[in-house]
């Protein structure tokens, strides 16, 4: 069985391995841990139809834990399983919510079959379209249609969570 290292021990090991390179070990290690966690989340993710079925059932969480135990081959603590359950539920909700929001708002921004960015007025390809909150959710904005707009990726990245007032 592999020996588990603490984060401090991993940092020292990274420094030992890459000591001759000028580079931030802490950042690289945190990025690596983040990628491992994402890999774990994606590996354990059940099929969408299965998750939807469990969400409808009263004992859906129990079935989910059984699924995790079969997939990993070891018992799961309830609170750890619930963290994954919440991640998958949120991902499923956001995916359907984004599709609905996009279809609601895109129709207002389509001019002669082309999607137009609300800010820079440029023509935007379907893959470059992003839905933006006029007043960000972190500032108390809602996801209702009147608080949404279509932006190109460039404008949306530039705007971030700021409020733009168009004059």
Secondary structure per residue as TSV (DSSP state, phi and psi in degrees):
chain	resnum	aa	ss	phi	psi
A	1	X	-	360.0	137.7
A	2	X	-	-71.0	142.1
A	3	X	-	-77.5	131.0
A	4	X	-	-84.6	132.8
A	5	X	-	-104.3	145.9
A	6	X	-	-74.6	167.6
A	7	X	H	-62.1	-38.2
A	8	X	H	-64.5	-42.1
A	9	X	H	-64.3	-38.3
A	10	X	H	-65.7	-38.6
A	11	X	H	-62.8	-43.4
A	12	X	H	-63.4	-40.0
A	13	X	H	-64.6	-43.2
A	14	X	H	-62.1	-40.1
A	15	X	H	-65.2	-39.3
A	16	X	H	-64.3	-44.9
A	17	X	H	-69.4	-42.9
A	18	X	T	-110.4	25.2
A	19	X	T	-60.5	-24.6
A	20	X	T	-87.3	0.1
A	21	X	S	-112.1	138.5
A	22	X	-	-83.0	102.2
A	23	X	-	-163.5	149.4
A	24	X	-	-80.8	103.4
A	25	X	H	-64.4	-40.6
A	26	X	H	-61.1	-44.2
A	27	X	H	-65.7	-44.5
A	28	X	H	-62.7	-41.3
A	29	X	H	-67.2	-42.8
A	30	X	H	-64.2	-39.5
A	31	X	H	-64.0	-40.0
A	32	X	H	-63.8	-44.7
A	33	X	H	-63.1	-41.4
A	34	X	H	-60.4	-44.6
A	35	X	H	-64.2	-39.6
A	36	X	H	-62.0	-42.7
A	37	X	H	-64.0	-41.5
A	38	X	H	-62.7	-40.8
A	39	X	H	-62.0	-44.1
A	40	X	H	-60.9	-45.3
A	41	X	H	-61.4	-45.7
A	42	X	H	-69.2	-36.4
A	43	X	H	-65.3	-40.3
A	44	X	H	-85.9	-5.7
A	45	X	-	-66.3	126.5
A	46	X	-	-76.0	167.5
A	47	X	-	-63.7	149.2
A	48	X	H	-56.9	-43.9
A	49	X	H	-63.1	-38.8
A	50	X	H	-65.2	-43.2
A	51	X	H	-63.4	-44.0
A	52	X	H	-60.3	-39.6
A	53	X	H	-64.1	-44.4
A	54	X	H	-64.7	-34.6
A	55	X	H	-64.1	-29.2
A	56	X	H	-79.5	-23.3
A	57	X	S	-85.8	150.0
A	58	X	T	-68.1	-34.6
A	59	X	T	-102.8	28.9
A	60	X	H	-60.9	-39.5
A	61	X	H	-65.5	-40.4
A	62	X	H	-61.2	-43.9
A	63	X	H	-63.5	-36.8
A	64	X	H	-64.7	-42.9
A	65	X	H	-64.5	-40.3
A	66	X	H	-61.1	-42.5
A	67	X	H	-59.0	-46.6
A	68	X	H	-61.2	-42.4
A	69	X	H	-65.0	-38.5
A	70	X	H	-67.6	-41.2
A	71	X	H	-67.8	-37.7
A	72	X	H	-99.5	-21.2
A	73	X	S	80.5	15.9
A	74	X	S	-145.0	157.7
A	75	X	-	-68.6	150.9
A	76	X	-	-114.3	138.9
A	77	X	-	-75.3	143.8
A	78	X	H	-57.0	-45.6
A	79	X	H	-66.2	-33.6
A	80	X	H	-69.8	-40.6
A	81	X	H	-64.8	-37.7
A	82	X	H	-65.3	-34.7
A	83	X	H	-60.8	-46.6
A	84	X	H	-65.3	-43.3
A	85	X	H	-53.8	-46.6
A	86	X	H	-65.5	-38.4
A	87	X	H	-61.8	-48.2
A	88	X	H	-67.1	-39.2
A	89	X	H	-62.2	-44.7
A	90	X	H	-64.2	-44.1
A	91	X	H	-59.7	-42.6
A	92	X	H	-64.5	-43.4
A	93	X	H	-64.2	-46.9
A	94	X	H	-63.7	-38.3
A	95	X	H	-61.6	-46.9
A	96	X	H	-71.6	-36.7
A	97	X	H	-65.2	-41.4
A	98	X	H	-64.3	-39.9
A	99	X	H	-62.4	-44.6
A	100	X	H	-65.1	-45.8
A	101	X	H	-62.1	-44.3
A	102	X	H	-59.0	-47.0
A	103	X	H	-67.0	-33.3
A	104	X	H	-66.8	-43.6
A	105	X	H	-90.6	-28.5
A	106	X	H	-59.8	-36.2
A	107	X	H	-60.1	-28.1
A	108	X	H	-79.0	-22.2
A	109	X	H	-101.3	2.9
A	110	X	E	-90.4	118.7
A	111	X	E	-123.4	119.3
A	112	X	T	52.2	41.4
A	113	X	T	78.3	6.9
A	114	X	E	-118.2	141.3
A	115	X	E	-88.6	132.6
A	116	X	E	-113.7	133.8
A	117	X	-	-68.1	131.7
A	118	X	T	-65.6	-23.6
A	119	X	T	-95.1	-59.4
A	120	X	T	-91.7	-5.6
A	121	X	-	62.9	19.5
A	122	X	-	-84.9	159.0
A	123	X	E	-77.4	132.6
A	124	X	E	-118.7	133.4
A	125	X	-	-71.4	155.0
A	126	X	G	-54.9	-34.6
A	127	X	G	-80.6	-12.9
A	128	X	G	-98.3	-3.5
A	129	X	E	-76.8	135.5
A	130	X	E	-132.3	143.7
A	131	X	E	-90.9	130.4
A	132	X	E	-122.4	145.2
A	133	X	E	-87.8	126.3
A	134	X	S	-58.8	-51.4
A	135	X	S	-105.9	115.6
A	136	X	-	-59.2	153.8
A	137	X	G	-61.3	-37.3
A	138	X	G	-65.1	-21.6
A	139	X	G	-98.4	8.8
A	140	X	T	100.5	6.1
A	141	X	-	-73.6	153.4
A	142	X	-	-100.3	174.4
A	143	X	-	-101.7	24.4
A	144	X	S	-75.6	155.0
A	145	X	G	-55.7	-36.1
A	146	X	G	-70.1	-13.7
A	147	X	G	-103.2	9.9
A	148	X	E	-114.3	152.3
A	149	X	E	-148.7	160.8
A	150	X	E	-95.6	129.4
A	151	X	E	-131.3	155.7
A	152	X	E	-76.6	162.8
A	153	X	H	-56.2	-42.3
A	154	X	H	-61.2	-47.4
A	155	X	H	-66.8	-39.3
A	156	X	H	-66.0	-38.2
A	157	X	H	-67.6	-39.2
A	158	X	H	-67.9	-38.1
A	159	X	H	-70.8	-43.1
A	160	X	T	55.1	-124.4
A	161	X	T	-105.9	14.0
A	162	X	-	-73.4	161.3
A	163	X	-	-103.1	122.2
A	164	X	-	-97.3	130.1
A	165	X	-	-107.6	116.5
A	166	X	-	-87.0	123.0
A	167	X	-	-102.2	360.0
